[in-house]
Amino acid sequence: MPTYEYECAACNHTFEVLQTMLEPKLKTCPACQRDELHRLIGTGGGIIFKGTGFYETDYKKITPAKSASPQASPSPKEAPSCAKGQCGCHSTPAKPAETKTSNP
């Protein structure tokens, strides 16, 4: 609900009133009882963001794009340990252990 500020043209009395937007403007001054009230144009309420987590948690983080330069994997000529089978990339997988099942 907005807060409106009024000023009386007769006695210069100013005050604020909490009203809905659908309510009619006030006309009678509560100080001098004259019908010379004017609603002042206010700046409105501002949004205040407090705390440290607003920006960090409410916006998606943008990471810099990584360069798309493909790096060639070492060939057997370049990596002698791979050619000798010492790197582990050419090893055969181990067989799973056999389990014996007994039939009743």
N, C-alpha and C positions, 0 to 999 in steps of 0.2 A: 504494500500500500504506500503510495507516495506521500511525501510531506510537502505541503504548499505553504508559501510565505505570503502573508497579507500585510498591507499598509493602509492606514486610514488617511484620506486626503485632508480631513478636517483637523485631527489632532496629532498626526504623524506617528500614531501608535503602530508598532510592527509586532507581529506574532506569527507563529507557525502552527499549522493544523494538519493532523494526519487524516486524510480523506481518501476515499476510493475515487477512481477516475470518473465514475458515473454520478457521483454526488454533484449537485449544483454548487456554483461559487457562492461563498458567503457574501452577504450584502451589508449586514449591520455590524458596526464596530462594537466590541465588548467593552471598551473603555468609555466612549462618549455616546454610544447608542445612536449614532447617525448612520445613514445609509450611504456612506462614501468610501467603502472598502474597495481596494483594487488588489487583485492577485498579482504578485510580482513574478517575473520570469526568473527562474532559478537555473543553476547549472546542472542540477540533477545529482544523483549519487554516482560516485565513481566506483569502479571495481578495484579492490585492493587484494593482491595476492601476497599472502604472508607464508613464510616457511621456506625450507630449502628443497623440498621434494616436488614442487609444482612442475618446474620445467623438466626435471630429470625423469619423472614418471609419466607425464602426460603427453610427451611428444616422442615420436620415433627417432631413434638415434640414426644419423646418417654417417655411414662409414665411407671413407674414400675408396674409389674403385681400384681394385688391384690390377696391375698391368697384366695384359693377356699374352705375354711373351712365353711361348711354350719352351719348357726346358727339356732338352733331349735326355732320355735315360741313358746311362752309360752302356755302351755295347761291350761284348766280351773282349774286344781288342783293347778298349780303353780301361777296363777294369780286370786285371789278371786274376783277382781273387774270384770273380764271378765265373771266369772261364774254367777255373780249376774246381768249381763246385763248392767253394768254401763260403759263399754268401748265404746259402740256405734257400735261394729262390728256385733252385732246380732239384731240391730234395723231394723224394716221394713221400706222400703222407703215410703215417703209421697205420697199420691195420687195427681195427678195434678188437679188443680182447673178446675171445670167444667165451660164451657162457654156456654152461651145461644145464639143461633142463631135465628134470627127472619126471618120468611118466608114472603115475600111480597105478 
